[in-house]
Each structure stands twice: as structure tokens, then as C-alpha cells.
Amino acid sequence: MVTAQHLLDLKGDDVWTISPEDTVFDALRLMARVDIGALLVMEGDDLIGILSERDYARKIVLLGKASRDTKVREIMTSRVFSIHPLQTIEECMDLMTQKRIRHVPVVLDEKVIGVISIGDVVKHIIHKQRETIKDLTNKISSTQSFVA
Ligand SMILES: NC(=O)c1ccc[n+]([C@@H]2O[C@H](COP(=O)([O-])OP(=O)(O)OC[C@H]3O[C@@H](n4cnc5c(N)ncnc54)[C@H](O)[C@@H]3O)[C@@H](O)[C@H]2O)c1
């Protein structure tokens, strides 16, 4: 079973965060600079929300608000779903599907130790499927050469 911790070991344990008092514009600039789609909103060590491109699209653009005049706190999603590092990638995928979220913080003893995105999960699944196909192809060709 591949766990969230295994995925973090492969992809890295960077955690990009923003303060609730920063502006949405600051958040967008940071997301663009590091090429990611969501930031964890931290007050000190406490995870108090998540800000995604979806929050921006729906709560700024559609409502005709200005990102420079709006604080992260005003549009962040406060209910954050997280997983434990020992939970499996399948559990992570289930959570993403059920809650319709694309970024999941990995939390150990109330401390954020990484972030897993839907892209990370998809990449992992594609990798696993390629390995399975390779194994099956090898098995089939060795059976065929045995029969021949
Ligand atoms: N082809 C597909 O099936 C498929 C599926 C999902 C996503 N995508 C695309 O892949 C691209 C990447 O999407 P994504 O889902 O990985 O999201 P993303 O762009 O937010 O994440 C990119 C990488 O940064 C990491 N990351 C994101 N936010 C972070 C944070 N706050 N702190 C630390 N690390 C963070 C993620 O874990 C991931 O490794 C997007 O353009 C998306 O449209 C493609």
C-alpha cells in the first residue's frame, strides 16, 4: 500500500502558505511564481483555511471584486480536509472525490508536513498502471515463448 508519506518522499514536502491578512493579489502572485493552484492559509502554526484558484474565480472574478482590495481571509475556504501520512493514496483519492477538492494537506500531530494535489494522485495512478502493463506484457511474452 502506497501511503501519503511515500508520495511526499517522492514529490517533496514543500508547503506553500499565505497569511489570512495578505491580499488575494499577493496570493495569486505567489501561486503564479511557484506554479501551483492553491495555498494553505496559516495563522502561526495553525492551518485555518485553503485558498485555491477556484476560490479566486468564484469569489473575486464572478462577483466583480478586486483582488488587491480583498484579504485572503475573506474568500478562503475555511473547512480544510486533511489526511494522516499513513493513509493510503486510495484514501486520499476517495477524499478528493467525495469532497470535490483538489489539494489535501498531510497533517501529523496537528502539524502540516506536506500537500498532495489531484495531479500528484493522477501521476501516481498512471505510473502504477504502466508498471502493471509492463509486468503483464512480460508475463505474456514469456508464456508465448514457452508455448512456442
Ligand atoms: N491530465 C490529468 O489527468 C490531470 C489531472 C489533474 C491535474 N492536471 C493538471 O496538472 C496541473 C497540475 O495540477 P495539480 O493537481 O498537480 O495542482 P497544482 O498545480 O496546484 O500542483 C502542482 C504541484 O505543486 C504541489 N502543490 C500545490 N499546492 C501546494 C502547496 N500549497 N504547497 C506545497 N505544494 C503544493 C502539488 O502537490 C503538485 O505536486 C494542472 O495544470 C492541472 O490542470 C491534469
The ligand as a MOL file (V3000), in Angstrom:
LIG
                    3D

  0  0  0     0  0            999 V3000
M  V30 BEGIN CTAB
M  V30 COUNTS 44 48 0 0 0
M  V30 BEGIN ATOM
M  V30 1 N -4.0330 15.0690 -17.0660 0
M  V30 2 C -4.7740 14.9010 -15.9850 0
M  V30 3 O -5.4800 13.9320 -15.8410 0
M  V30 4 C -4.6970 15.9400 -14.9000 0
M  V30 5 C -5.2840 15.6980 -13.6570 0
M  V30 6 C -5.1450 16.6710 -12.6560 0
M  V30 7 C -4.4640 17.8690 -12.9380 0
M  V30 8 N -3.9590 18.0760 -14.1610 0 CHG=1
M  V30 9 C -3.2490 19.3160 -14.4950 0
M  V30 10 O -1.9860 19.2240 -13.9040 0
M  V30 11 C -1.6000 20.5170 -13.4580 0
M  V30 12 C -1.1850 20.4080 -12.0280 0
M  V30 13 O -2.3220 20.1820 -11.2460 0
M  V30 14 P -2.2270 19.7040 -9.7700 0
M  V30 15 O -3.4870 18.9960 -9.4540 0
M  V30 16 O -0.9650 18.9610 -9.5090 0 CHG=-1
M  V30 17 O -2.2430 21.0650 -8.9220 0
M  V30 18 P -1.1260 22.1640 -8.6730 0
M  V30 19 O -0.7450 22.8500 -9.9160 0
M  V30 20 O -1.6710 23.0190 -7.5750 0
M  V30 21 O 0.1250 21.3530 -8.0630 0
M  V30 22 C 1.3720 21.2330 -8.7200 0
M  V30 23 C 2.3550 20.6220 -7.7260 0
M  V30 24 O 2.5520 21.5270 -6.6490 0
M  V30 25 C 2.1930 20.9250 -5.4020 0
M  V30 26 N 1.4790 21.9050 -4.5840 0
M  V30 27 C 0.3030 22.5220 -4.8840 0
M  V30 28 N -0.0300 23.3790 -3.9130 0
M  V30 29 C 0.9280 23.2970 -2.9680 0
M  V30 30 C 1.1560 23.9540 -1.7120 0
M  V30 31 N 0.3100 24.8760 -1.2370 0
M  V30 32 N 2.2550 23.6390 -1.0160 0
M  V30 33 C 3.1350 22.7050 -1.4980 0
M  V30 34 N 2.9930 22.0600 -2.6780 0
M  V30 35 C 1.9040 22.3560 -3.3960 0
M  V30 36 C 1.2900 19.7460 -5.7460 0
M  V30 37 O 1.3760 18.7750 -4.7410 0
M  V30 38 C 1.8740 19.3160 -7.0900 0
M  V30 39 O 2.9630 18.4650 -6.8910 0
M  V30 40 C -2.7550 21.4550 -13.6790 0
M  V30 41 O -2.4700 22.2330 -14.8110 0
M  V30 42 C -3.9270 20.5420 -13.9220 0
M  V30 43 O -4.8630 21.0860 -14.8360 0
M  V30 44 C -4.0320 17.1240 -15.1310 0
M  V30 END ATOM
M  V30 BEGIN BOND
M  V30 1 1 1 2
M  V30 2 2 2 3
M  V30 3 1 2 4
M  V30 4 1 4 5
M  V30 5 2 4 44
M  V30 6 2 5 6
M  V30 7 1 6 7
M  V30 8 2 7 8
M  V30 9 1 8 9
M  V30 10 1 8 44
M  V30 11 1 9 10
M  V30 12 1 9 42
M  V30 13 1 10 11
M  V30 14 1 11 12
M  V30 15 1 11 40
M  V30 16 1 12 13
M  V30 17 1 13 14
M  V30 18 2 14 15
M  V30 19 1 14 16
M  V30 20 1 14 17
M  V30 21 1 17 18
M  V30 22 2 18 19
M  V30 23 1 18 20
M  V30 24 1 18 21
M  V30 25 1 21 22
M  V30 26 1 22 23
M  V30 27 1 23 24
M  V30 28 1 23 38
M  V30 29 1 24 25
M  V30 30 1 25 26
M  V30 31 1 25 36
M  V30 32 1 26 27
M  V30 33 1 26 35
M  V30 34 2 27 28
M  V30 35 1 28 29
M  V30 36 1 29 30
M  V30 37 2 29 35
M  V30 38 1 30 31
M  V30 39 2 30 32
M  V30 40 1 32 33
M  V30 41 2 33 34
M  V30 42 1 34 35
M  V30 43 1 36 37
M  V30 44 1 36 38
M  V30 45 1 38 39
M  V30 46 1 40 41
M  V30 47 1 40 42
M  V30 48 1 42 43
M  V30 END BOND
M  V30 END CTAB
M  END
